[in-house]
Amino acid sequence: MRADFYPDGKGDPIHYDVLLEKEQFPEDVTEKDIEIHAAPATREQMKDWLKSIENETLPVADVLQGHISTASCILANMSMALNGRPLRYDPKTMTVIGDEEATALLRRPYREGYLHPEPNTV
């Protein structure tokens, strides 16, 4: 298989052979519950994570960046569910400032026998 890139404007076309992930890692096709479309990105993330451990550096997708991205989406969805009202989150208290209803939506009830870990007890 080949890839071809034709620039719009200046520059020369680029042509190169492509090795598809499914050809390089055929076991992905039969892996139970794998998200085949996400396998290449997952594989690169894991390789970067292992490299960061070896080099004692932060990975390209640091857990804090992942938390901020995820929390932003959750808060946006909560705002829409609450008729679009604006929400201001306080990461120190883990509450939505001045909004008990929104704060209550930040966690779900746990099954019997399980407790939600509180930051001051972890």
N, C-alpha and C positions, 0 to 999 in steps of 0.2 A: 504494500500500500504506500502511496505517496501523498505528500502534502504540497500544495502550491500556494504561494502568496504573491499577489500582483498589487504593488503599491498604487495608490491613487495619486498621481502626480510624479514627483521625482523619486528616483531609486530604481534598483534593478529587481526583477522578480526573484523569488527564492523558491527553490524546489528541494525537497529532501524526502528520504524514506522514513516511514513511520512504523513503529512497532506498537501495535495496540496492546493495552493492558491485558485484555483477555488472552492474547497470544503469549505474552510474557508470563502471566500468572493464570494458567488455565484452571487451577483449583478454585479460583474465585467463582467460576460459573456454577460449580456444584456445591459451594459452601452454603450451609443452611443459614437462613435468615440474613444473608449478606445484602447490603444495599449496593448492587453492582455499579450503579452510576456514581456512588460516592467512594468506592474502593480506592481509586487512584489518589484522591485527596487525603483519605484516611491514612493510606500507606505513607505518603509524604509527611504528614503530620507526625506520625509515630517515629519515622526516621529522624526528623528534626528534634523531637523530644528526646530520643536516645542520645543524639549528638550533643544536645544541650546539657544532659546529665554528665556526659563524658568531659565536656569542656567547661563545666560549671558556669554556664551562661543561661539566660532566659530563653525559652523556646520562642519561635516566631509567633505562636498563638499562646501567649501567657494566660494562665487561669484568671488573672484579674481582668484582662481585656475581655475574655469570654464572659465573665460575670457581668461586666458593665454592659456589654452588648445584649446579653440575655435579659438583664434587669430592665434595660431601656425598653425592650419589646414588651415585656410583661406589664410595665407601668403604662405604656401606650395603650395596650389592650384593656387594661383596667379603666383607664380614662374614658375610652369609648364605651365600655360597659356601664359606666357611671354617667351617662348622658353627656360625655365630652368635657366634663369639668376638669380643669387643670390639676395636676398632682405634683406636690413637691416632696421628694423622698429625702429623709435624713438617714444616711448610712450608719451614723454612730448609734442612733437609737433604733434603727431598722423599723421606722414608722413613716407613714405619710403625714406630714406636718398638718395638724389641725383637721384631720379627717379620719375619724375612728372607723367609719364604714369601709373606707379604702384600706386602712391598716388591717382590718379583719380579713380582707381578701388576700393578704400576702401569705397566708398559710391555710392549709386545709386541716381538718381534724385527722389525727392519726388513728390507726386501728387500735383496738383495745390491747393494752400491754406494751405499747410503744409511746415514747415521749419525744416531743420536738426538742432538738438540742438548742439550748439557749447559749448565746455567745459567751456569757459570763460563767457558764458551767462546763464548757468544752475544753 
